[in-house]
Amino acid sequence: MCPNPDEPTCQSVNLALQVIGDKWSGLIITALLDGARRFSELEQELHIGPRTLSQRLDSLEERAIVSKQVFAEAPPRVEYTLTNKGRDLLPILQSMAAWSQKYTV
């Protein structure tokens, strides 16, 4: 499928892996499929350190996969949700999960 890494198909796969290919981004996206989450909820649910979570959320927000909403409250409340672009990753993540269950479990 990718004999030449400069082929458009190969480049597209590489770009997609840059978005969801690290250790935590896919899990964050999966957690947000159920709806908005606060930072602390993601931290507890995924058992991820705050620095790593913050970096991954910032990266996903920069790529328009996740949106961040800040509520003017005291103390401030911040919620993260998937954008339409982020929700479009659902079939990819489901396919990855199905492949994993078939071949690695």
Residue pairs with C-beta under 8 A, 6 or more apart in sequence:
1 9
1 10
2 9
2 10
2 13
4 10
5 11
5 14
16 92
19 25
19 60
19 63
19 65
19 89
20 26
20 29
20 89
20 92
20 93
22 56
24 46
24 48
24 52
24 53
24 56
25 56
25 59
25 60
25 65
26 93
26 96
27 46
27 48
28 42
28 46
28 53
28 56
28 57
28 60
28 66
29 60
29 65
29 66
29 82
29 86
29 89
29 93
30 93
31 37
31 42
31 45
31 46
32 42
32 66
32 80
32 81
32 82
32 86
33 82
33 87
33 90
35 81
36 69
36 79
36 80
36 81
37 45
37 79
37 80
37 81
38 77
38 78
38 79
38 80
39 50
39 53
39 54
39 57
39 78
39 80
42 48
42 53
42 57
42 80
43 49
43 50
43 53
46 53
48 56
57 66
57 68
57 80
60 66
60 86
61 67
61 68
63 85
64 83
64 85
64 86
65 82
65 83
65 85
65 86
65 89
66 80
66 81
66 82
66 83
66 86
67 80
67 81
67 82
67 83
68 78
68 79
68 80
69 78
69 79
69 80
69 81
70 76
70 77
70 78
71 77
71 78
71 79
